[in-house]
Amino acid sequence: MPAPSTSKRLRNTRISRFFLIGTQSWTLSPTSPPPPSVALPIPADHTKAWRVYIRPLHNHGPDINTWLKKVQFKLHHTYTDSTRTVESAPYETAETGYGEFDIEIRLYFDATSGEKAQYRVHRLRLEPFGSEAQMAAQRERNEVVAETCEVVEFNEPVVEFYEKMVGIDQFSWLPGSMEPGRKKGSVDGRGKGKGGRGGAKSVRGTIMSGSDGTKDATAELPAKSTQDCPWSQEMENQIMDMLLSAQMQLDIEIQKESLKSKDRQKRLQDISI
């Protein structure tokens, strides 16, 4: 990975980005052919078609390509070319098969970030799951989707990378994000706005525009999620609860390991006496 042009980092600064890791699968039949990217012919014992992907939150948030530049999917070793590298969006790969397994995922960041690749693991789900009603709906539409909301955090980012992460251009892919007559990269319609944190604040108002581009921009999150705007106070609270639960579980495990360590030290002292 090329080194960034400058290694200067912004102290006491952190940038977070949420994204989705998911799998989508179907039962193969004459009316449900595999995705076009699946290699033919399909083995006789393969009863499912599926894809694994990395995507931004549905119709919301900054462009994932601002920070993500390459994804490596490591499939089960029985697949030909089991390590698949995707260097541009859409970050996904498709296959057929008959069994579930864990997919190892490696995320590569923009070269200016100066950050090392990060790993994730996602379970391929081929059979319906959830409540009885949810499983019935999955069978009816012949589609099983398993997604997790993940977060990547850049602590004390390199200055050049930070400027990209707060730039308004990364929101231009959203429906209704650019008002008529506004130039790309413009914050107030009169040219480029001041960079840094000021630009980031202007973006927050832009990304909440209506999907048809007719609603006024606002920085307020809606209370409930909708199809056009899944990001809401409700989703934010769910994510915060998830992170809090994970932190509590981590604290419990740390406490357990601390007690085990003290016990080992005591036994070693008893042995040495």
N, C-alpha and C positions, 0 to 999 in steps of 0.2 A: 504494500500500500504506500503510495507516494506521501512524503511528509508534507504537512501544510506549509504554506509560504511563510507563516509566522506561527510561533508556538505560544504567543502571549495568550493567557487565559483570563477570563473575567471571574474574579474572586466573588464568593458568596452569591453565585448565580446558578440556577438550575433550570433546564428546559425539559419538559416532559411531553411525550407524544404517545397517544393511545392508538392502537391498531388491532385488527382482527386476525387470528389464526383459525382456519376452519377447514373442514372437509365436507364434501357433498357427494353422496353416493346414490346409485340407482340399481334396481334389479334388472338385469339384461333381458330383453324380450324383443320380438320383431317390431313392436311399437315404441320401444325405448332403446334406441341405438346408443352406442358409447359416444363420448365427446370426439370431435374431429381429430384431436391431437393424439388419440389412442392408436397405437400401432396395430395393424391387421396382419395376418388373421388372429382372431382371439382364441386362446387355448380352450379346448372343450370343457375343462373343469372350472373355468372362470365364469361365475354367475353374477358378478357385480361389476359395475363401472364406477369410478370415483375420481375425484380431483382433490388436491390439497392446495391451499392458497394463503397468501398474505395480502390483506386488503386494508384500506383505511376504513374508518367508521362510515356506515352507510350515509352517503350524501352529506357528509359533514367533516369539518376540520381541514387543516392544511394538507397540501399535496404530499403524499407519502414519499414521492421521489426526491423531495428536498433533502431528506436525510438517509433514505434507504437506496442503495445502489446495486445490490446483488443479494440473491438468496440461494442457499444451497439446501436441497432436500435430500436426506439420506433415507431411502426406502428399505424394505426388508431385503436381506442379502440374496434372496432367490430371484429377484428381478434383474434383468439385463441392464447394465449401466445403472446400478442401484443408487448412485450418487448423481443427482441432477442439479445443475447449476443454471439459474435463470438470471440474466444480467439486465433485463429491462421489464417494465410492467407490460402485461399482468404477471405478477410473481406467482406462478402456479405450475403444476405438472399433473397430468392425468394418466390413469392406468386402469386395468381390469384385474380382478382377483376373486378370492373367495374367503379370505380370512382377515381379521383385524390385527393391527400391530401398532407400535409406537413409531412415529415419524420424527426423526431428529432434524432440526432446522437450525441453520446458521445464518445470521443476519450480518451483512457487511454494510458499513456506513459510508457516507460521502467522504472523499479523501481529505477534505479540508477539516473534518472533525477531529482528526488525530486519534480516533478511538479504535480499539480492537473489536473484532467481531464478537457477537454475543450468541449464545445458544438458547434454544427453546425445544420443548418436546410436546408433540400433540398426538392424541390417540385417534387413529382412523376408526370411525364408526360406520359399520355396514348394515346393522340391524336396527329397527326402530327402538327407541328408548324413551323414558319419561313416564308420564301418567298414561292410563288406558286411553283417554281421549287424544293425547298427543301421539301415541303410537298408532291409533286408528287413522288419524289425519296423515301421518307419514306414509302409511300403507296406501291410503287412497290416492295420494299424489305421486306415489312411487319416488320418494325423495327423502333422504335422511341427511340433515344438516347438523353438524356439531361445531360450534364456534366458541372461542374464548376471547375475551377482551384482555389484551396485554398492554403493558406500558413499558416504554424505554426512556431512561432518564440520562441526560447529559449534564454531569456536574462540572461546574466551572469550565464552560465550553471555550474553545479557541475563538478568538474575536471574529475571524473571517467566517467561521461556521455559524456563530451567533447571529451575524448580520443576515445570513441566508435564512435562518430559522425565524426571524422576525420580519422578513420582507413580505410585502403585500402580494407580490407576484405568485406566491405559492397557494393563494386562495382563488386564483382566477379560474380554476377548473370547476368550482361550485356553481350550480344553477343560480342565476340572479346575483352573482357576486360582483359584477361590474355594471355600474350604472351607465345609461346612454350618455355618450359624450365624454366619459371619463377615460383617460388614457391609461394603458397598462402601466402599472408601477406608480400611478398617481394616488396620493392619499386624499387630497381635497379637490381634485379636478383642475388644479392650477399648476401641476407639475409634481415632481417628487417631493414628498414631505420630508421632515427631518427624520433621520434614521434612528436606530436603537429602539428604546422603549416606547417613544412617542409613536413610531410606526406600528408597533405591536398593538397599542391601544386602539388605533384607527382600524386595524384589521378586525378586532373583535366586534366592532359595530357592523362591519361588512359581511361577515360570515353568517350572521343571523338573518339576512335578507330572505324574503319568501322565495320559494322555488320558482315562481313565475316572474320574479324580479320586480314586482309591483309594491311589495310591502316596504315600509320604512325600516331601515337598519336599526338594530338595537343590541345592546350588550347584555340584556337580561335573558336568562335562560327560562324557557317555559316550564311550568310545573310538571307537566306530563309529556311523555314521548308521543310522537306521531309518526306516520310513515314518511312524511316529508322532512321531519326534524326529529330523529331519534334521540339526539343529545338533549337532555333536560335535567332539571333539578332531581327528578326521580332517578335517572340513570347515574347522575353524579353521586347521589347518596348511596346507591347500590354499590358503586365502585369503591367509595370510601369505606363502606361497611366490609366489603371484601378485603380491602387492604388492612383494615383494623383487625379483622379476624385472623388474617395471615400473620400480622405482627404479634398478636397475642399468642398464637400457636408457636411462633418462633421464640418468644420469650419463655414459654413453657419448656421447649426443647433445650434452650440455653441453660435454664435452671436445672433440668435433669442432668445435663452433661456436667454442670458445675458440681452437683452432688456426687456424681460418679467419680469425678476427678478427685474430690476430697476423700472419698472412700478408698480409691486406689493409693493415694498418698499415705493414708493411715495404715493400710495393709503393708506397704513397702517399709514404713517405719517399724512396724511390728516384726517384719522379717529380719530387718537389719539389727534389731536389738539382740 
